[in-house]
Amino acid sequence: MKSYSIILLIILGTCGYSTETAQLVKEYLLASNDYNFERASQFLDLDYQEVFIDGSVEIEDLNQLKDFMAWRKIMNSKSRLLSLESSNDTVTTVEKTQHFMDSILERKPRTFKIKYVVKDDKILKSIIDTMPGHSETVSYNYGKFAEFQEFCSEEEIELDMGMTANGALQLKRALELYKKDR
């Protein structure tokens, strides 16, 4: 009987940790969708990174994340949580993202599977993977973006595609001109 009690305590303890880890990620996603870097960074390890499953780096550090969050705010970029699974030190989500450029260019939203790795009650890393149909979506979206780039070239509009507030402001102005022209 004693061994059953120990096993039950281990299972309950793991479930509790898993729930806390899931809540940590949910709180981070809420702060991120509100573009609140100060709040979002409270949930992140000082060495936080976002990487793709192939190892390429999307966000190398918190400073770059801060710039990217400023870009997202100007571009009204939102992620919608479609699913969440949690186990021990990992939370896996499926998230759909869309922003201002997508609406102006009539692009399709992108869906990603993201694995959040948690260490010492902080998110250490986000590992981004694509979902079935991603290649078709990227191809379609690239075609829409190529039309926009052609417009910018014809109108002699230079674009700073950097993921910063300044890059977003320049991109947004160009997108608004494109929308007026269509």
C-alpha positions as semicolon CSV with decimal commas, in nm:
position;residue;x (nm);y (nm);z (nm)
1;M;0,000;0,000;0,000
2;K;0,285;0,235;0,079
3;S;0,432;0,198;-0,272
4;Y;0,095;0,293;-0,427
5;S;0,091;0,611;-0,217
6;I;0,439;0,703;-0,334
7;I;0,347;0,643;-0,698
8;L;0,029;0,851;-0,658
9;L;0,229;1,137;-0,503
10;I;0,477;1,126;-0,790
11;I;0,196;1,133;-1,048
12;L;0,014;1,416;-0,871
13;G;0,337;1,612;-0,834
14;T;0,414;1,573;-1,202
15;C;0,060;1,679;-1,298
16;G;0,091;1,986;-1,076
17;Y;0,422;2,083;-1,234
18;S;0,277;2,023;-1,578
19;T;-0,019;2,250;-1,499
20;E;0,211;2,524;-1,365
21;T;0,429;2,496;-1,675
22;A;0,123;2,523;-1,901
23;Q;0,001;2,828;-1,708
24;L;0,344;2,990;-1,743
25;V;0,326;2,953;-2,122
26;K;-0,035;3,077;-2,134
27;E;0,060;3,388;-1,936
28;Y;0,357;3,449;-2,166
29;L;0,136;3,418;-2,476
30;L;-0,118;3,662;-2,330
31;A;0,152;3,919;-2,254
32;S;0,303;3,865;-2,598
33;N;-0,031;3,918;-2,774
34;D;-0,069;4,241;-2,572
35;Y;0,282;4,343;-2,693
36;N;0,385;4,391;-2,330
37;F;0,756;4,308;-2,342
38;E;0,815;4,392;-1,975
39;R;0,546;4,147;-1,865
40;A;0,634;3,883;-2,125
41;S;1,003;3,889;-2,034
42;Q;0,917;3,799;-1,673
43;F;0,831;3,450;-1,800
44;L;1,154;3,411;-1,997
45;D;1,502;3,296;-1,906
46;L;1,773;3,558;-1,959
47;D;1,918;3,332;-2,233
48;Y;1,582;3,287;-2,411
49;Q;1,588;3,202;-2,782
50;E;1,341;3,107;-3,053
51;V;1,474;2,850;-3,297
52;F;1,330;2,649;-3,581
53;I;1,331;2,272;-3,567
54;D;1,625;2,274;-3,815
55;G;1,834;2,473;-3,565
56;S;1,817;2,809;-3,742
57;V;1,766;3,098;-3,502
58;E;1,458;3,321;-3,531
59;I;1,511;3,526;-3,211
60;E;1,862;3,517;-3,068
61;D;1,809;3,706;-2,741
62;L;1,572;3,921;-2,536
63;N;1,684;4,244;-2,708
64;Q;1,587;4,105;-3,046
65;L;1,257;3,980;-2,900
66;K;1,187;4,332;-2,770
67;D;1,241;4,475;-3,121
68;F;1,027;4,202;-3,275
69;M;0,747;4,267;-3,026
70;A;0,753;4,637;-3,124
71;W;0,725;4,526;-3,490
72;R;0,435;4,298;-3,401
73;K;0,251;4,579;-3,223
74;I;0,268;4,813;-3,522
75;M;0,174;4,530;-3,760
76;N;-0,108;4,411;-3,530
77;S;0,039;4,062;-3,529
78;K;-0,157;3,812;-3,323
79;S;-0,114;3,447;-3,243
80;R;-0,420;3,238;-3,172
81;L;-0,370;2,937;-2,949
82;L;-0,530;2,633;-3,113
83;S;-0,407;2,365;-2,874
84;L;-0,179;2,315;-2,575
85;E;-0,026;2,001;-2,427
86;S;0,201;1,998;-2,126
87;S;0,437;1,744;-1,977
88;N;0,704;1,807;-1,716
89;D;0,935;2,079;-1,852
90;T;0,780;2,110;-2,200
91;V;0,464;2,273;-2,332
92;T;0,368;2,210;-2,692
93;T;0,124;2,445;-2,861
94;V;-0,029;2,484;-3,203
95;E;-0,058;2,853;-3,286
96;K;-0,197;3,038;-3,587
97;T;-0,040;3,375;-3,666
98;Q;-0,163;3,661;-3,880
99;H;-0,085;4,033;-3,907
100;F;-0,158;4,355;-4,097
101;M;0,046;4,255;-4,402
102;D;-0,156;3,935;-4,434
103;S;-0,485;4,123;-4,435
104;I;-0,370;4,385;-4,690
105;L;-0,209;4,130;-4,923
106;E;-0,487;3,873;-4,862
107;R;-0,234;3,616;-4,748
108;K;-0,314;3,300;-4,557
109;P;-0,236;3,272;-4,185
110;R;0,052;3,047;-4,083
111;T;0,017;2,765;-3,832
112;F;0,309;2,641;-3,626
113;K;0,372;2,376;-3,365
114;I;0,585;2,535;-3,094
115;K;0,759;2,349;-2,815
116;Y;0,834;2,570;-2,513
117;V;1,116;2,433;-2,300
118;V;1,095;2,541;-1,935
119;K;1,383;2,545;-1,689
120;D;1,368;2,679;-1,333
121;D;1,015;2,822;-1,388
122;K;1,124;3,026;-1,693
123;I;1,084;2,961;-2,064
124;L;1,433;2,885;-2,190
125;K;1,360;2,820;-2,554
126;S;1,084;2,801;-2,811
127;I;1,133;2,544;-3,085
128;I;0,920;2,619;-3,391
129;D;0,803;2,349;-3,631
130;T;0,579;2,373;-3,935
131;M;0,246;2,198;-3,980
132;P;0,115;2,000;-4,278
133;G;0,028;2,237;-4,562
134;H;0,295;2,490;-4,462
135;S;0,479;2,472;-4,795
136;E;0,161;2,546;-4,990
137;T;0,079;2,839;-4,761
138;V;0,431;2,981;-4,792
139;S;0,421;2,948;-5,170
140;Y;0,082;3,121;-5,192
141;N;0,190;3,397;-4,952
142;Y;0,517;3,450;-5,137
143;G;0,322;3,510;-5,459
144;K;0,114;3,777;-5,286
145;F;0,428;3,934;-5,137
146;A;0,603;3,930;-5,479
147;E;0,314;4,138;-5,621
148;F;0,363;4,386;-5,336
149;Q;0,739;4,399;-5,394
150;E;0,678;4,467;-5,764
151;F;0,448;4,756;-5,668
152;C;0,716;4,895;-5,433
153;S;0,977;4,868;-5,707
154;E;0,752;5,047;-5,960
155;E;0,674;5,321;-5,708
156;E;1,038;5,340;-5,597
157;I;0,944;5,259;-5,238
158;E;1,237;5,123;-5,041
159;L;1,154;4,870;-4,772
160;D;1,343;4,801;-4,453
161;M;1,232;4,446;-4,383
162;G;1,394;4,450;-4,039
163;M;1,180;4,326;-3,754
164;T;1,195;4,654;-3,564
165;A;0,949;4,936;-3,498
166;N;1,106;5,149;-3,773
167;G;1,093;4,861;-4,019
168;A;0,728;4,799;-3,932
169;L;0,633;5,166;-3,973
170;Q;0,795;5,180;-4,316
171;L;0,633;4,852;-4,420
172;K;0,291;4,960;-4,292
173;R;0,306;5,288;-4,489
174;A;0,399;5,099;-4,805
175;L;0,116;4,851;-4,746
176;E;-0,133;5,135;-4,701
177;L;-0,018;5,290;-5,033
178;Y;-0,053;4,950;-5,199
179;K;-0,406;4,911;-5,064
180;K;-0,505;5,257;-5,199
181;D;-0,365;5,166;-5,540
182;R;-0,560;4,840;-5,569
